[in-house]
């Protein structure tokens, strides 16, 4: 009998063996993907032994895949049923292997097929699809041919055909989503190779899944599958729900019991089982107790596996042609694959070689955040609280286990009593000691950071530079965290000891087995937190930026120890560009002054061979000179001046009255937003303008109300600078209150500036300004979303025209109608712009103090 490693890579054999063990040695079906030499290089569990599952497995398999299953008893010789399945699969180009329970031996019923040579995309076919008379024009009334869209689609096709990395900036109105979806779909269908599309915002994901991809399906009239992949924590765990329903007295607060009953009713009706499908929003603490988690999952050993919402979604993804994900899921998948050597059985996503990253200007920030680490007081206390906490009465995993052991069920009475004594004595004592150490250590950390001084508004963001260990009080911080880590180690050893004893007891109940998996998860998370603490406190030249942060007005209760990589360029290059055949990075804002230099350096594009990188800019088709007026008053205080705040309120009010609301007012800080909003909201109401503020409702609800109101002014920061699409005259005015420079005392920003300066560069011009320019362009892009949109951009930061770096901002905007000068004259021309039938007249400046119009 041939050895399995002749057909299956060793790490995949180990995964198969482990999965069969988890299923108690019963029959398990897998789908494998082949790498070089027709050997299975990755595998995914599809079902436990169940004849009715076979058709679904066959449907999910693509040409070149391999279906693998084990024979629990007896020889590997195929049965009659095996021959029938193999015949069906073989006719579709799918191999069929039988392995023993150790995945040591194999019987090849149908040899794995060699994948056909890749079929290049036909550029003429793509052009025809997007051109007049093509599929899209026949499927969409009022379809408008966009030359920039066709050009971009051809750039994407060439990158797919040539195995390139392409950075493509597509201005608003180009239609970039359809420009990459058409070649992506045609590639997936022609080559049976899925394409992953990653976005930064939920809005774009919903547009792709609910609008663009259905249009594509109507246009081409062919069958294909597109799946929106959500993070695991979005899905309900049915096993946890069962435990909560039966043992709520130990696992739930009294206030959570009404919601748990509603969730139980919903679980019996929903097909998706994700949080977004739930008609109400449960509290965060309740959902944390119910959500699916990788480290608490029993996988094939779980009695609810066949109905598991998460694994059902994963099987759906495995058979998809197009996968839509967010940047966080993409980065999590990339990190897992890197850690596990690229094997897809450990990845969040099924295997893929072609990737499209939309909203790619966020890639560096996303990677910086994801590849960092954070340990907080509240996070540690929450972990310990899963073991035990006391409000009205004892709750948590430990009281639940102690109660379940009463009567000695599952073990002799003597053994059960010994376990109860261990839990109620040593383990609970160690848990309480660890909780006390958490408070002691983080109190010491807060006192130290507070003694070093606070930032604006009383917030703490203290960077832990190499010399910090010499500061007074740091020794006490290190000692306090050292004691905490010792107590965590003591507690996790006891938890592991308890778990091992339970696992050795054959009569352990399913209920206790589930609780033991939760105990294991808590122990591993505590160990990981202790390791992160050690890494974050030790310092060193390891490319990690470390800092302490605490918001104002929390008296040290909320304090976090943080770390993020100084640079992510090399990591992105090695984990993404080197591993994948094609990567497309696109956005409306990738360039600064129409150049890709800043982006290339920040996300590692300058590290790949020049002949593999393609860059391109597709300008917007909009006539900005006719559709937009940009007003920049210059006789106003600079943002750093004391009187700027009061002056800003008057400027915003005047601009809102001119446009009758219908405006976004964009800020760079919540404090200034709140101050201006508080001052203006009553007077705006008297003008018939409804003031709306970010944070008073969820973003999607605010946007819905804003569009319906027709005379509203939405005051926002951060997330409202980008990813928000309001078409038509509901949005006719975007007010940029201040140039969006990064917060100067942000530890990562500060460290990156120091690195540039040490290399002899100018950190302000090379890093701070380009970052702000991209964000400025995003804010500008909120206004004009169609050829019929019309409105004004008001910039209340005179530095954009008076400082040398101001040309970087204005030079990165489309050519347009810019009015700058005395505020009275600027507002006069903006007012005229809104008059019916007005056409802007480009005229020369007429002297100091007068408005200047630039074209």
N, C-alpha and C positions, 0 to 999 in steps of 0.2 A: 504493500500500500504506500503510495507516495507520501512524503512528508508535506505538511501544510505549508511550510515556508517556501516550497517550490512555487506556490501559487499566491501566497499571501505574505505581506511584509511582517516581520517578527512583532513589531509593536501592535499591529492590527490583530495578529493571532492572540496576543495577550489581552487585548480589549474583548475579543470574542469569547475567550475562556472566562474572563471575569464576568461578562454579561450572562453567560450560561450558569455560572455559579450563583449569581444573584437571582436567577430564575429557579433555583433549587434543582438544577440539573435537567430541567424540562426542555422541551423543544423551543428554540428561538430562531426567528427569521431576521436576516440582515440584508441590507443592500450595500454592496461595495463598489467603489470606483477604482479603475485601474490607472496606474502610472506607467512608467517606462517598462517595457518587457512584458506587458500584459499581467503584471502582478498587482494584486489588490493593495492599494496604498492608503485607503481610508474606508471606514464602514460605519453604518448607522443602524441601530436596532429599529426594526419596523413592527414586529409583533411577536408575541409568544405563540406556542403551538396552537393553531386555530385554522382549520381548513378554510373558513369563510374569509380569513384575512388575505389569503393568497392572491385573489384577483386584484385587491387594492395594492398589494406589493408589486404585482406585475405592471399595473398601471403607472406606478411611480418610477419604474426602472426605465432608463434610457439606453439607447444603443451604446454598447461598450461597457455597461454596468454588469455586475455579477450579483446574483441572489445566492446567499449562503444560508444553510441551516444545518443543525446538528441532528444526529440520531442518538437519543439518550440511551437506548438499549440495543444490543445486538450489533451486527456488522453494518458497514457503511453502504452495502449494496443497495441501490435505489429500489424503492417499492414501485408498484404500479402507479400509485398516485404521483410519486416523484417523476416517473417517466412522462406522465401526462403534463405535469407542470413544466418540466424541462423542454418538452416539445413546443409548448406554447411560448416559452421564453426564448428559445433558440430561434424561432421564426421571426422574432423581433430584434435579434442581434444582442440578446442578453445571455450571459453565461450562467451556469448552475452548478454549485459545488456543495458537497455534503462533507461535514467534518465531525470528528468525535468530540466529546465534551471537553477535552483538554486542548482542542484545536491543534493537535499534534499531527494527525493523519487526515488525508483528504481523498475524496473520490470525485473526480471531475466528470459529472454527467454530461455537461456541455462546456467545452473549453471556453475560457474568456476570449472574446473577440478583439481583434486589433481595431482600434478606432480608425475610422477613415480620415484621410488627410483633410485638414481644415479647408472649407470652401470660402474663398474670399468674397467680400461684398461687392456687388456690381454697382459702381457709382451711377451709371445711367438709370438703374432701377430705383435708386434712392431719389435721384433728381426727379424722376417721373412721378414718384409717390407724392412729393411735396409741391409739384408744379401744377399749373392750371390743367384741369381735366384728370388729375391723378386721384388716387384713392381718397386722400383727405379732402380734396375739394368736393368730391361726390358725396362724402359723408357729412359735411358740415355746411349748412346754409350760410351764405355771406362769406365763404372762405376767401382769404386774401393771401396771395402768393407773396412770400417775403424772401427776397434774394439773400439776405444775411442768414436766414434760417437754412436755406439750401446749402450755402457755403459752409456753415458750421456742420451740418449733417455730413457733408463730404469730408471735412476734417476729421470727424469722429470715425467715419468708415475707414479712412486711410490709417488711423491709429490702430483700429482693430486688425486690419489686414497686415500691417507692418510690425505689430507688437510694440507700439510706441507708448510713451507717456506724453499726454497732450494737456496743456494749460490753455483754455479757451475762454476769453472774456466776451460775454454776449450782453450788449446793452439792453436795457428795458425795451420790450417790444419786438426783439429779434425772434422770440419764440423758442428759447433754448431747450425747454423740456421736450418738445416734439422733435427738435433737431437731434437730440441724443436718443430718444426713445425709438424712432424709426430704425436707425441702424442697429441699435441694441436688440430689438425684437427680431429683425431679419437675421442677425448673426445667431441668436439663440435658436431660432427655428432651423436654420441651415446646418448648424454644427452641433445641435443637441448639447449646447454648452450654456449654462445659466449665466446671467449678467446681474450683478448687484448694483443697485443705485442707492447712494447714501445722501441724506439731506440733514441740514442742521435744525430745521424747524418743523413742527407738526403741521403748520399751514401748507407747506410745500408737499409733505407726504400725503396729506388729504387731497390736494390738487391732483397729484399723480394717480392715486388709487381711485378716486371718485370721479375724476373728469378726464384727464389726459389718456390714461390707459383704456378706459371704456371706449373713448373716441377711436383709439387705435384699433380696438377689436371690431368696431362697426366698419371702419374704413377698409381693413384688410380682409374681413370676413373669414378669418382662419381661427382655429382653436389654439389657444395658448393659455398659460396660467401665470398670473401675477399675484404675489402674496406680500402683504405688509407684515413685516416681522417686528414683533414687539418684545421688549425686554421681559425676561422670565418673571420678574416681580409684578408684572401686570396681570398674571394669571392666578386664579383661585386654585389652591391645593385642596382637593376633595378629602384627602386623608386628614389634613389639619381641620377641615370643616367638621368631619365626623367626630374627631376628638373634642372639638369645641362644643358640639351639640350634646355629646354624652358626658363630658367632664367640665362643663362650663363653670361649675362652682369653684374649680381650682385654676382654670386657665383664663377666665374672663372677669372683667369688672361688671358689677350689676348694671351699670349704664350701657354696657355693650350687648346685653342679652336680647334686647328688642331688635337691634340691627342684625344679630346673628340669625334670628328666626327669618327675617326678610331675605338675608343672603342665602339661607338654606332653600327657601322657596324659589328664588331666582336660579339657583344652581341646577334645579331639576328642569328648568325651561331653556336656559341659554345654551346655544351651541358653541359660542366662542369662549365663554368663561373668563373674559378679561374685564378689567376694572372699567374701561370705557363703555362696556355694554350694560353696566349696572345703572339703574335709574336714579340712584342717590349716591352721595359720596360718604362712605364710611370714614370714621376717624382714622388717622394715620396709625395709631397704636393697634387698633383692631385689625386693619388690613395687614400689618406686619405679622400678626399672629396667624393669618390665613393664606398669605401669598405663597406661591411656589418659590422654592430656593434650592439651588443646586446642592448645597451641603447638608440639607435635611431631607433630600429625596431618597426614597427607598428603591426607586427605579423598578426593575422587573419584579422585585419582591413585594411591591405594594399591591394590595388587592384591588386598588382603584386604577391600576396602570392602564387597563384597556379603555377607561373612560377619561383619562387624564387630559385636561384641557391643554396643558403645555406640550405634552408629547404629541397630541393630535396636531397642534399648530406646527410642531417641528417636522412631522411627517408631511404636512401640506407644503412646507417650505422645501423639503427634499425633492418634491416633484414639480417645482415651479420653474418656469423659464426666466421670469424676472422677479427679483427680490427687492423690495423697497425697505430700507432700514434708516435709522438715524446714526449720526456720527458716533454716539456713545456705544451703540451696539457694535458698529463696525470696529471701533478701537478695542472693545472688549474681546471680540472674536480674534482680532489680530494678535492681541496680547496672549490669549490662550494658545493659539497655534504656535507662536514663537516659543512659549514655555514648554510645549509638548512636542516640539520638533515638526510641526506642520500637520499632524494627524487630524483629520476632520472629525473623528469620532469625539474629540474633546472640544471642538469648536462650537460656538453658538450658532453659526450658520453652516449649511452644507457646503461642500467644496465649490470653489469658484476660481476663475482665472482672469475674469474681466470685470473691472470696477469703474463706476462713474461716481465721482464725488461732486454733487451740486452744492451750492453755497460754500465753495471751497475756500473762500477767504477766512472761514472760521476754523480751518483744519489745525493751524498751529495752536490756537487757544484750546481747542477740544483735546488735542494730544497732551498739552501741558497739564490740563486738569486731570485727564484720565490716568496718565502715567505718574501722577503724584500720589501722596498719601496724607491722611489726616487722622488724628486721634484726639477725641474730645472727651471732656468730663461726662457730658450727657450721654455720649455714645457708649462709653464703658459702663456707666451706671445702668443704662438700658439693657446691655448684655447681661449684666449680673442680675437685673430684675427679671429676666426670663427664667432664671433659676429659682428665684424667690423674691417676693416683695410683700409688704404687708400694708394694706389700707384698712378696709373694713375687717378683713381677716387674711390669713395666709393664702397667698396665690403663687403660682408658678410651677415649673416642672418638678422641683424637689418635693413640695407638699403633695403633688399629684401622685408621684411614684410611691412616696411613703404611705399614702392612703391606699393605693392599689395593692400594696403588699400585706395589708391587714388580713388576717386569716391564713396567711401562708400559702395562698394560691400560687401555683407555678413553682413552688419550692417547698422544702420542708419548713415547718414552723420555726425551727431553730435558725435556719438560714435566713428566712424572711425577717425575723426579729433582729438578726445581726445587721442586715442591710438597713433596716429602719433606724437602728442605733447609729450606724455610720452616717446616714443622711441627716438625722435630727441632731446629731452630736457634732462630729468633726467637720463634715462638709458645710453645713449651715454656718458653723462658727468661722470657717475659713472664708466663706462667701462674705459674711459681715465684715471680717477683717479686711478683705480686699476692697470692699466698698468704702470703708473708712480710709484706706490708703489712697484710693482714687481722690477723695476730697482733700486729703492732706497734701498730695502731690500737686494737684491743680491749684489749690490755694497758694502753695509756695510759688508755682509758676506765675500766677496772677500777681502776687505781691512783687515778685522780681520785675515783671514786665511793667507794672504800674510805677515802680520806682525809677524806671528808665525814661518815663515821660509818655504822655498820650498824644494822639494826633488830633486832627480837627474833630470837634464834636464829642471829644472824650473817648473815641475809639482807639483801641490798641492794635497796632500792627508792627511788631518788633522783630526785625530780621536778626537771626542768630548768626552773626558773622564769626569768623574763626577766633577773633580776640575776645569773644563774649565770656569765655571761661575765666577771664581775669577780673570780671566785674564782681563787686561785692554781692554776696547772696547766691551766686550761681552754684557754689558747692552744695548749699542746702537743697537747691532744686535737684541736682544730680542725685544726692543721697535719698531724697524723698521718692524719686522715680525708681531708683535702685530698689528701695524697700517695696514699692508697689509691684515691680516685676518679680521679686522674690515671692510675694504673696500670690500673685497670679500663677506662678509656676507651681506653688504648693497646692492651690485649688485645682488646677487642671490635672495634676498628678492624681489627686483623689478622685476626680471625675472619671479619669481614664481607668483607674483601678475599679471603680464601681461598674463601669461599662463592661470591662473585661470579665468581671465576675458574672454579670448578667448574660453576656454572650456565651459563656461556658455552660450556662444552665439551659439544658435542652427544653425544659418545660416552660420557658418564658412565654408570656402571652403576647399576641400581636399588639395589644395596647401598650405594653411596656417596651416592646421592641421599637415602636414608633417614638416613644418618649426618649429612649436611649439614643436614637439617631439625633434628636434635638439636643440632647446633652453633649453628644460628640461635636455637633456644630458649634455650640457655645464655647466648648473647650478650645476648638481650633481657632475660632475668632479671637478669643482672649490671647492665645499664644501669638497669633499674627499681630495683634495690637501691641503686645510686649516687644516683639521684634521691631515693629515700626517705631516705638518709643526709643529703643536703643539706637536705631539708625538715625532718627531725627535729632537726638541729643548729642551724639558723638562728634558731629561735625566732620571736617575733612574735605579734601579736594576731590570730591567724587561727582561733581557736576550737579549736585542737588542744592537747591535754594531752600533754606529752612527759616521758619518764622513762627511767632506766637501771635494769635489774633483773638480779640474779644470785642464784641460790640459795646457801645456806650450804654449806660443805664442798666447794666445787668449785674453789677457788683461782683464780677468774677464768676458768677454762676455758669455762664456760657463762655468757655475758653477752650481754644483748640490749638494743638501743636500740628504744624503743617509743613509739607515739603513738596516741591515741584521741580522737575528737571529744568536746568538752566537753558538747555537747547534741546529741541526734538528733531532737528533736521536729519541727523544721522539715523535716528531710530525710525523715522518715517521712511527714509530711503531703504534701509535694510529690511524692514518689516512689510513694506507695501510695494515700492517700485521694483525691488530685486525679486520679490516672490511672485508677482502677478505678471501675466503676459501683456495686458493692456490696462492703463489707468488714464481716465479722463477727469481732469479737474476743471470745473467751470463755475462761473459766478458772473454777476453784472459788475463786480468790483474786484478785479485781481491786480490791476495796474495802478501805478502812481505816475502821473505825468506821462501816461500812455506807454510806460515801460514795465517789464516783468522782473526787473532786478531785485526789488524788495521781496517779492513773493518767492522767487527762486532760492534766495538765500535762507529765508525763514523756514521753508518746508522741504529743503533738501533737493530741489530740482537742479541746483547747480552741481550736485554730486554725482549725477548719472551721466553716462556718455552723451556727448553733444548730439551725436547722430540718432539718439533714441528720443530726444526731447523735441516736441513741436509746440510752438506757441502761436496764438492768433487772437486778433481783436476784431469782433464783429460789432460795428457801431449801431446805435439805436436808430430806427427809421423815423423817429419823431422829429418834428420841426420845433426844436426847443426855442428858437428865436421868436417864433410866433405864439407858442403855447405857454411860455413861462416868462415872467418878469422876476428878476432877482434884485431885491432891495437891500442896500447896505448903508444905514446911517453912519456917518463918521463923527458927528458932533455929540457923541455920547461917551460916558465914562468907560474906561477899559474894565474887563471883568475883575481885575485885581483891586480896583479902587473901592473904597468904603461905600461910596454912593451908588455903586453899580446896581445893587439889589433893588433899591427904591426906583431908580431910573428904569430898570428892566420891567417892572410892573406896569408903568405907564406906557412903555413901548409895546408890550404885549397887548394891552387893552386896546390901544389905537389900531393895531394891526387886525385884531379880532373883530372890531366894529366895522372896519373897511370890508372884510370878507364875509361879514354876517356869520361869524363862527366858522363852521365847515373847515376846521383847522386841527392839525397836530401841533402841539407846543412841546418841543423836544429839549430836555434838560440833560445835564451830565451828572447831576447829583439829586438825590431825593430831598435833601434839605432845602435846596433852592426851589425845587418843584413845589414842595409843601408851603413854603413861605409865600411864593407868588400866587399859588392857587387860593390860599386862605385869604389873601388880600383882595383878589379879583372876583372870586366866585359870586358874592352878593351883587356887585355892580354889573357883572355880566348877565345875571338873571334879569335885572331891570331892562337890559337891552334885548331880551328875548333869546339870549345865548345860554345854552345849558353847559355848565362846566362839568367835566368828567375827569377823574383822576385815576391813574394807574394804582392798583392795589385795592380799590374799593369793591371790585368784582373781578372774577377770572377774566383773562385777556380776551378770550373768544366772546364772552358775553358783552364786555365793553365795546368790542368792535361791532357786534350785531346791533347794539343800541345806538352806537355812533352813526352807523349807516342809516338806521331808521329815523333818527332824530332830525337830520337835515340842517340843523343850525347849532351843532354842538362844537365844543372845543375840548379836545382830549389832551390832557397834560400827562406826558409820559417820559420815561427814561429807559435806558438799556434796550429792552426787547422791542420797544416801539420805533427804534431807529432802523430796524430791518425786519424782513420776513412778514410785513403787514401789507396787505393789498386792498386798497379801497379805490375802486374805479368810478368815474363819473364825478359830478360836481358836489357830491357829499364831502369830498376832500378837495378844497380849492386853495389851501394855504398851509404851508409847512414853515413853522417858526423855529429856527435854530438859535437858541438863546446864547450859546457859547461854543466855540470850537471844541470838538470832542477829544481833547488830549487825555491820555491815560492818567490815572491818579499818580502823582509823582512819588508818593511814598509806598506804592505797591512793591512788596519785596522782590517779586520776580522781575518786574519792570526795572527796578533799581539795579538789580544784579546784572541784567542784560546790558544796561547802559554802561556799567562799570567795565564789563567785558569788552565792549566796543571801544571805550576810551583807552583801555589798556593796550589795545591793538593799534592805537594811534588814530582812531576814527572820531567822528563827531556824533555822539549818541543821539543828540536831539534831532539833527537833520537826517541821520541814517535810520533811526528807529522810531522815535516818538512822533515826528511829523508824518512819516508814511503811514503809520498806524492810524493816526487821526484823520488823514486824508481819506483812507478807505472807509472809515466810519462816516465821515462827512458826506461822501458820495452815496453811502447807503441811505442817510437821512434825506438827501436830495432826491433819491430815487423813489421815495414814498409818493411823490406828487403826481407825476405823469405816468399813467398806466395804460393809456390808449391814445390813438391819434386825435380823438375828440376831447380829451381832457385839457383843462386850461387852469392856470392858477399862478400863485406867487410863492417865492421862497424869500423869507425875511431872515437876514443874518444880523443879529444884534451883538456882533463881536468885531469891533473896528480893526482888530489886528489882521483880519483877513485881507485888508487892502493897505495897511500901514506898515506891516512888518515884512521883511524880506521873504520869510517863509510863506507869506500869504499867497504868493504866486503858485506855490505847490498845490494849494487847495483849489483856487480858481482855474489853474491850468489843467486840472484833472476833470473838470466839468465839461459837458458838451458846450459848444459855442452857443451863446445865448444873449439875451437882452439884460444887461446888468446896469442897475442904476445905483450910484453911490454918491454921497455928499451929505448936505444938511438934511436932518430928519424931516423937516417940513416939506422940502422939495421931493424927497424920496417918497413920503407918504402921498403927496399930491399925485405923483406919476403912478403909483400903485393904485390909488383910487380911480384914476382915469382908466387904467388897464381893465378894471372890473365893470366899466360902463358898457352897456349893450353896443355891439357893433364896433368896438374899439379895435384898431389895428396899431400895434406899436410902431413908432417912428424912431428910427435910429438917428440920433443927432449928436453933434460934437459938444464937448463941454464948453461952457461959456464963462469961465472965471472961478476964482476961489469962492467956496461956499455954495456954489451951484451944484446941482446933481450932474454926475457924469454918466454917460451911457456908453457902454462898450459892446462891440459886436465881435 
